[in-house]
Amino acid sequence: MREYDVMVIGAGVVGCAVARELSRYRLRIGVLEKELDVACGNSSRNTGMLHAGFTYKPGTLKAECAVEGNQEFDQVAKELNVPFKRTGKLVVGFTDHDRENILKFKAIGEQNGVKGMRMVTKEEMAAIDPHAGGEFAMYVPSSGILDPMQYTIALAENAAMNGAQFLFGQKVVGMEREEETYRIRTEKETFSTRWVINCAGMYAPEISEMMGYPNYPTKGFKGEYFILDKKAGKYLGIPVYPAPNDNGGFMTHATPTVDGNVLVGPDSYVTEDREDYAVTKEHLDGLIADGRKMFDHMEPQYFIRNFAGIRWKRYDPETGAILDFLLEADDGHPRTVNLVGIESPGITCALPLARRAVKKLVEKEQPEANEAFQPNRPGIRRFSEMTEEEKKAAIQEDRDYGEIVCRCETVTRAEIRQAIHNPLGVHTVTGIKNRTRATMGRCQGGYCETRITHMIEEELGVAPEDVRYSKEGGYMFMGKVREEQ
Ligand SMILES: Cc1cc2nc3c(=O)[nH]c(=O)nc-3n(C[C@H](O)[C@H](O)[C@H](O)COP(=O)(O)OP(=O)(O)OC[C@H]3O[C@@H](n4cnc5c(N)ncnc54)[C@H](O)[C@@H]3O)c2cc1C
């Protein structure tokens, strides 16, 4: 049986941030993930906003962690070598009620410590972004955009560089406590660990119960999006959000991505199904209508694809009120940290939450510092981001930089190769896509997907029938149609 000091359950942004913070200490760290890669849950199904923290009730963990996570992110992005732009945000209004709500949340933001928010007129809005809708707005300079997938991968890779082990395809199904250790059962094997940290996202309530805490009441709010081509992206430089509703919730917004696309969405409706990521015509129509109010270049020819995410929230069954993030470490359940209800803004809050979770362990155990901890993670060198001089030098150094595999996103063979040999040992086609952007362009993989599959076969020496698209059982090929003569 494999033995660990700490086992983290779930490799979303929170679990990966926890693993990275744990790797500052000399501990045997494992991360159990049911899927074949990190960020297969909601950490890859969101807007990628670095929120400023003006809609959360003062004194809550959400407010505290959002403001802290926002303020530190320039440094974090530099250390982890992930794309990030502090774009600011326009929160736009049309009516008197919108203005009242914006002002209410501006005051809340100031209480939370959000700096620099100011009301702007329609003329000033035009100077900030002429393509934003609305009659007036609040400008929030500290908001920013990041790639949540790249960020989660970077946290995980940095944790792995510093000694954490990622164990994929390991769905946790049970747990027993024995004196000083926990036995964690997955569908494949049993692990022994002294500490357990629950970061299972939508499935955190079940893991919470396995750990001996309550199965907290939670429910899902699904949101659908669509993605616009980079041709639309050149018109939008700043996220444009509608005025928050009375509870601080936002409906459909238009947000540029760090790669130059535009995300339109999400809307919000209740769901009980944690695997329901389907997108629907009915919601697409609503997104188009609402999105047009935010951004004036919503032409149908720019639509690339849709996706959905589910904000899984903890709520009070008596009043129905949505509750704060829960982070607890109860002495009745020794050597456990339980995180439940980490919905939006969980990307912004991941590292502040991780520090608070790890502090619970450090206070009890005083582990030795990992003197070799390295906060910087190199990542893949992207051809499309190089200057002409850098491109020439890269091709001279490695001829594979001279062969374009994904034409839409200009991804070279050298980048695909680096992605195949990623530090986490992820070998799926979507794993390569998420690390390089190959297949994410206009043709959606029509040209490069088979080339990537072939490179996985070559680089890893596996049979075509063994290459998986993204999930266990999701094979690219079933077998040969005919035998070679
Ligand atoms: C529509 C939408 C928009 C959002 N927009 C933003 C935004 O702009 N900015 C922001 O800061 N936040 C945003 N969020 C919130 C953010 O996406 C989440 O808070 C965050 O991703 C939660 O991360 P997590 O690691 O807790 O959960 P997840 O990413 O869901 O990770 C949990 C992991 O646990 C694994 N797991 C579950 N059960 C088991 C098991 N039994 N065994 C092993 N592994 C298991 C899952 O496979 C998954 O990989 C948004 C969320 C949504 C849905």
The ligand as an SDF file (V2000), in Angstrom:
LIG
                    3D

 53 58  0  0  0  0  0  0  0  0999 V2000
  -19.8990   29.2050  -14.8020 C   0  0  0  0  0  0  0  0  0  0  0  0
  -18.8070   29.5040  -13.8200 C   0  0  0  0  0  0  0  0  0  0  0  0
  -18.1010   30.7080  -13.8800 C   0  0  0  0  0  0  0  0  0  0  0  0
  -17.1000   30.9940  -12.9600 C   0  0  0  0  0  0  0  0  0  0  0  0
  -16.3420   32.1180  -13.1160 N   0  0  0  0  0  0  0  0  0  0  0  0
  -15.3090   32.3390  -12.2650 C   0  0  0  0  0  0  0  0  0  0  0  0
  -14.4590   33.4490  -12.4690 C   0  0  0  0  0  0  0  0  0  0  0  0
  -14.5720   34.1610  -13.4580 O   0  0  0  0  0  0  0  0  0  0  0  0
  -13.4960   33.6880  -11.5450 N   0  0  0  0  0  0  0  0  0  0  0  0
  -13.3280   32.9000  -10.4500 C   0  0  0  0  0  0  0  0  0  0  0  0
  -12.4710   33.2160   -9.6220 O   0  0  0  0  0  0  0  0  0  0  0  0
  -14.0820   31.8030  -10.2600 N   0  0  0  0  0  0  0  0  0  0  0  0
  -15.0510   31.4950  -11.1550 C   0  0  0  0  0  0  0  0  0  0  0  0
  -15.8110   30.3720  -11.0100 N   0  0  0  0  0  0  0  0  0  0  0  0
  -15.5790   29.4940   -9.8750 C   0  0  0  0  0  0  0  0  0  0  0  0
  -14.4700   28.4860  -10.1040 C   0  0  0  0  0  0  0  0  0  0  0  0
  -14.5150   27.9290  -11.3970 O   0  0  0  0  0  0  0  0  0  0  0  0
  -14.5970   27.3730   -9.0580 C   0  0  0  0  0  0  0  0  0  0  0  0
  -14.7880   27.9400   -7.7990 O   0  0  0  0  0  0  0  0  0  0  0  0
  -13.3260   26.5380   -9.0030 C   0  0  0  0  0  0  0  0  0  0  0  0
  -12.9800   26.0670  -10.2750 O   0  0  0  0  0  0  0  0  0  0  0  0
  -13.5260   25.3770   -8.0360 C   0  0  0  0  0  0  0  0  0  0  0  0
  -12.3410   24.6310   -8.0330 O   0  0  0  0  0  0  0  0  0  0  0  0
  -12.2720   23.2660   -7.2570 P   0  0  0  0  0  0  0  0  0  0  0  0
  -10.8700   22.8160   -7.3550 O   0  0  0  0  0  0  0  0  0  0  0  0
  -12.8710   23.4380   -5.8990 O   0  0  0  0  0  0  0  0  0  0  0  0
  -13.2900   22.3140   -8.0200 O   0  0  0  0  0  0  0  0  0  0  0  0
  -13.1310   21.4820   -9.4300 P   0  0  0  0  0  0  0  0  0  0  0  0
  -12.4280   22.2610  -10.4520 O   0  0  0  0  0  0  0  0  0  0  0  0
  -14.4840   21.0140   -9.7370 O   0  0  0  0  0  0  0  0  0  0  0  0
  -12.1920   20.2920   -8.9850 O   0  0  0  0  0  0  0  0  0  0  0  0
  -12.6110   19.2450   -8.1690 C   0  0  0  0  0  0  0  0  0  0  0  0
  -11.8910   18.0050   -8.6220 C   0  0  0  0  0  0  0  0  0  0  0  0
  -12.1930   16.9340   -7.7470 O   0  0  0  0  0  0  0  0  0  0  0  0
  -12.2960   15.7530   -8.5120 C   0  0  0  0  0  0  0  0  0  0  0  0
  -13.0800   14.7760   -7.7540 N   0  0  0  0  0  0  0  0  0  0  0  0
  -14.3800   14.8770   -7.3980 C   0  0  0  0  0  0  0  0  0  0  0  0
  -14.7600   13.7870   -6.7300 N   0  0  0  0  0  0  0  0  0  0  0  0
  -13.6800   12.9810   -6.6440 C   0  0  0  0  0  0  0  0  0  0  0  0
  -13.4490   11.6990   -6.0860 C   0  0  0  0  0  0  0  0  0  0  0  0
  -14.4170   11.0110   -5.4660 N   0  0  0  0  0  0  0  0  0  0  0  0
  -12.2170   11.1620   -6.1870 N   0  0  0  0  0  0  0  0  0  0  0  0
  -11.2050   11.8170   -6.8270 C   0  0  0  0  0  0  0  0  0  0  0  0
  -11.3800   13.0300   -7.3970 N   0  0  0  0  0  0  0  0  0  0  0  0
  -12.6000   13.6070   -7.2970 C   0  0  0  0  0  0  0  0  0  0  0  0
  -12.9980   16.2240   -9.7770 C   0  0  0  0  0  0  0  0  0  0  0  0
  -12.8110   15.3300  -10.8560 O   0  0  0  0  0  0  0  0  0  0  0  0
  -12.3370   17.5660  -10.0130 C   0  0  0  0  0  0  0  0  0  0  0  0
  -11.2150   17.4630  -10.8490 O   0  0  0  0  0  0  0  0  0  0  0  0
  -16.8220   30.0640  -11.9300 C   0  0  0  0  0  0  0  0  0  0  0  0
  -17.5070   28.8470  -11.8850 C   0  0  0  0  0  0  0  0  0  0  0  0
  -18.4630   28.5470  -12.8370 C   0  0  0  0  0  0  0  0  0  0  0  0
  -19.1240   27.2040  -12.8170 C   0  0  0  0  0  0  0  0  0  0  0  0
  1  2  1  0
  2  3  1  0
  2 52  2  0
  3  4  2  0
  4  5  1  0
  4 50  1  0
  5  6  2  0
  6  7  1  0
  6 13  1  0
  7  8  2  0
  7  9  1  0
  9 10  1  0
 10 11  2  0
 10 12  1  0
 12 13  2  0
 13 14  1  0
 14 15  1  0
 14 50  1  0
 15 16  1  0
 16 17  1  0
 16 18  1  0
 18 19  1  0
 18 20  1  0
 20 21  1  0
 20 22  1  0
 22 23  1  0
 23 24  1  0
 24 25  2  0
 24 26  1  0
 24 27  1  0
 27 28  1  0
 28 29  2  0
 28 30  1  0
 28 31  1  0
 31 32  1  0
 32 33  1  0
 33 34  1  0
 33 48  1  0
 34 35  1  0
 35 36  1  0
 35 46  1  0
 36 37  1  0
 36 45  1  0
 37 38  2  0
 38 39  1  0
 39 40  1  0
 39 45  2  0
 40 41  1  0
 40 42  2  0
 42 43  1  0
 43 44  2  0
 44 45  1  0
 46 47  1  0
 46 48  1  0
 48 49  1  0
 50 51  2  0
 51 52  1  0
 52 53  1  0
M  END
$$$$
